[in-house]
């Protein structure tokens, strides 16, 4: 048996917590249907004997408190359903407990924003990890020593597992089922819960919003200029002259402030505009390509796929307007 401790966090996201619990229990049912014993001994573990959720609308009792768990094999950290700073503060006592059991051989899983709780342990330093794309900048700011993998749906790095945003965490549960049971069990569970096992990236879901909280006013002005004029030809030399900055200084400060080179920033702004056009209009791929500043079909396709993980055609088919029947 593999003892699994799913943390009943204060202000836990109940949906994500239940996705993990029910997924592992369904894997047990699959094994039993094959005449085998279930391998996951799943328990909810809390800081106290009762946890209030959603402003007192729900009250849950964990199977064990952290003081009652002597050993465990797998710790699953769901996301908090609260602002992150308060979520970390209200679950502070879990942090040394997680570190202690990891040092004793437990593996640790974070789902979505649960990565912030895991990050506070220091166990993610130097390790590949991911969280919800909306919180990526905040996560990297708080935990700069991590090896953040922005486009990945999940990561597996020496006993530490992290999953992407929201319901995509269900793919990490399937991954764990495949790893600890077998692929047939994972396929069965994917069919029961109707989860697409083929997904490997969260890139297509990312909405690019240029980071402007860095306080470098000339760089903010350049960002705003790029965002308003992305259809035009924009080069570093022209921006250097326009904003009275030496090219090397502009490039260094821009990268430091935004996390992107100027070219990357322009590409991401153009791709985001293309995505909106493909979602909301009936324009052809070529029409959209020209409108966002590209004239070469292959260049547009390559840049679009670089940031979304799929081609413009596939994106339009998946997210574009549906013709009425």
SVG drawing of the C-alpha trace seen along z (x, -y; Angstrom):
<svg xmlns="http://www.w3.org/2000/svg" viewBox="-29 -61 54 72">
<polyline fill="none" stroke="black" stroke-width="0.4" points="0.0,0.0 1.1,-3.6 0.0,-5.9 -1.2,-9.2 -1.7,-12.4 -3.9,-14.9 -3.5,-18.2 -6.8,-19.7 -5.5,-23.2 -7.1,-26.2 -9.0,-27.9 -8.4,-24.9 -9.7,-24.7 -12.2,-22.0 -12.6,-21.0 -8.9,-20.3 -8.6,-18.5 -11.5,-16.2 -10.2,-15.6 -7.0,-14.2 -8.8,-12.1 -11.4,-10.7 -8.9,-10.0 -6.7,-7.8 -9.7,-6.0 -11.0,-5.3 -7.6,-3.7 -8.1,-1.5 -11.5,-0.5 -9.9,0.4 -7.4,2.7 -10.2,4.4 -12.1,5.0 -9.1,6.9 -9.0,9.0 -6.1,7.0 -5.9,5.0 -6.1,1.2 -2.7,-0.4 -3.6,-3.9 -4.5,-4.4 -5.8,-8.0 -6.3,-10.2 -7.1,-13.9 -4.6,-15.5 -5.3,-18.8 -3.8,-21.1 -6.9,-20.8 -9.8,-18.4 -12.2,-20.6 -11.6,-23.1 -14.1,-25.8 -14.2,-26.5 -15.8,-29.2 -16.6,-31.6 -18.1,-28.8 -20.4,-27.4 -18.6,-24.0 -17.1,-22.3 -14.7,-19.3 -13.0,-16.9 -9.7,-15.4 -9.0,-11.7 -5.8,-12.7 -4.1,-15.9 -0.5,-16.3 0.5,-15.3 -1.2,-11.9 0.7,-11.0 3.9,-9.1 4.9,-8.4 3.5,-8.8 4.6,-7.9 3.0,-10.7 1.9,-14.2 -0.5,-16.1 -0.8,-19.8 -4.0,-21.2 -4.2,-24.9 -5.7,-27.5 -8.9,-29.1 -7.9,-32.5 -5.3,-35.2 -1.9,-33.6 -0.2,-35.6 -3.0,-34.8 -3.1,-31.2 0.6,-30.7 0.2,-32.4 -2.8,-30.4 -1.1,-27.1 2.4,-28.0 2.4,-25.0 2.3,-22.5 5.6,-23.7 8.0,-22.1 5.8,-19.0 6.2,-18.6 10.0,-19.1 10.3,-16.6 8.4,-13.8 10.2,-14.5 13.5,-14.0 12.1,-10.7 11.4,-9.5 8.0,-10.8 7.4,-12.2 5.5,-15.5 3.0,-16.7 1.6,-20.3 -1.5,-21.0 -1.9,-24.4 -1.3,-27.2 -0.3,-24.5 3.2,-25.2 3.4,-28.3 3.1,-26.2 5.6,-23.7 7.9,-26.6 8.0,-27.9 9.7,-24.6 12.7,-25.3 12.3,-21.8 11.7,-23.4 15.0,-25.2 16.9,-24.1 14.0,-21.8 11.7,-21.9 8.3,-23.2 5.1,-24.9 1.9,-26.5 -1.0,-28.3 0.1,-30.7 -1.7,-33.6 0.5,-33.3 3.8,-32.6 5.3,-36.0 4.4,-36.1 5.8,-32.6 9.1,-33.3 9.5,-36.5 8.9,-34.7 11.0,-31.6 13.8,-32.8 15.9,-29.7 13.4,-27.3 13.7,-26.1 10.3,-27.3 8.9,-25.6 6.3,-28.0 4.8,-25.9 4.8,-22.5 1.6,-20.9 3.4,-19.0 6.9,-18.3 8.6,-15.3 11.9,-16.0 13.4,-13.5 10.3,-12.9 8.8,-16.4 5.9,-16.7 4.1,-19.9 1.0,-20.5 -0.3,-23.4 -3.3,-25.5 -6.9,-24.8 -8.4,-21.5 -5.2,-20.6 -4.0,-19.3 -6.1,-16.3 -3.6,-15.3 -0.9,-15.2 -3.1,-12.7 -3.4,-10.6 0.4,-10.8 0.8,-9.5 -1.7,-6.7 0.3,-5.6 3.6,-5.8 2.5,-4.0 0.0,-1.5 0.2,-1.2 -0.9,-2.9 -4.1,-0.8 -5.3,-2.2 -4.5,-5.7 -6.4,-5.3 -9.4,-3.8 -9.5,-6.7 -9.1,-9.2 -12.3,-7.7 -14.2,-7.7 -13.4,-11.3 -13.3,-12.3 -9.9,-13.8 -7.8,-14.2 -4.5,-12.2 -2.9,-13.7 -2.3,-17.1 1.4,-17.9 1.4,-21.7 -0.5,-24.6 0.9,-27.1 -2.3,-27.4 -4.1,-28.6 -1.6,-31.3 -2.9,-34.9 0.1,-37.2 0.0,-40.3 3.1,-42.4 4.7,-42.8 4.6,-46.5 5.1,-46.4 8.9,-46.8 8.9,-50.6 11.3,-51.4 9.2,-54.2 11.1,-54.4 10.7,-50.7 7.0,-50.9 6.7,-53.6 8.5,-51.3 6.1,-48.4 3.1,-50.6 4.5,-51.8 5.1,-48.2 1.6,-47.2 0.0,-50.1 2.1,-49.7 2.9,-46.0 1.5,-45.9 4.4,-48.1 8.0,-47.3 9.7,-47.9 13.4,-47.6 15.7,-48.3 17.6,-51.1 14.5,-53.2 13.3,-52.7 16.7,-53.7 16.5,-57.0 12.8,-57.6 13.3,-57.0 16.9,-58.4 18.5,-55.2 21.7,-53.6 20.8,-50.3 22.7,-48.1 21.2,-49.9 17.7,-49.5 18.1,-45.8 19.6,-45.1 16.9,-47.1 14.1,-45.7 15.1,-42.1 15.7,-42.8 12.3,-44.5 10.0,-42.3 11.8,-38.9 11.7,-39.1 14.0,-40.4 12.4,-43.2 11.9,-40.8 10.3,-38.2 8.0,-40.9 6.9,-42.0 6.3,-38.4 4.2,-37.7 2.1,-40.8 1.5,-39.9 0.6,-36.3 -1.8,-37.5 -3.5,-39.8 -3.6,-36.9 -5.2,-34.6 -8.0,-37.2 -8.6,-37.6 -8.8,-33.9 -11.2,-33.5 -13.6,-36.3 -13.5,-36.9 -14.1,-34.9 -10.9,-36.2 -8.6,-33.8 -5.2,-32.8 -3.5,-35.0 -5.7,-38.0 -4.9,-37.7 -1.2,-37.2 -1.0,-40.5 -3.0,-42.4 -0.6,-41.5 2.5,-42.5 3.7,-39.3 4.1,-38.8 5.8,-35.4 3.5,-32.4 6.2,-30.1 7.6,-32.8 4.1,-33.5 3.3,-29.8 6.6,-29.1 6.3,-32.1 2.6,-31.3 3.5,-27.6 6.5,-28.7 4.2,-30.5 1.0,-28.5 2.2,-25.0 -0.1,-24.6 -0.4,-26.0 -2.7,-29.0 -4.9,-26.6 -5.3,-24.2 -6.0,-27.2 -8.7,-28.5 -10.3,-25.1 -10.3,-24.7 -11.2,-28.2 -12.7,-30.0 -16.3,-30.9 -18.5,-27.9 -20.8,-28.1 -24.5,-27.9 -26.2,-24.7"/>
</svg>
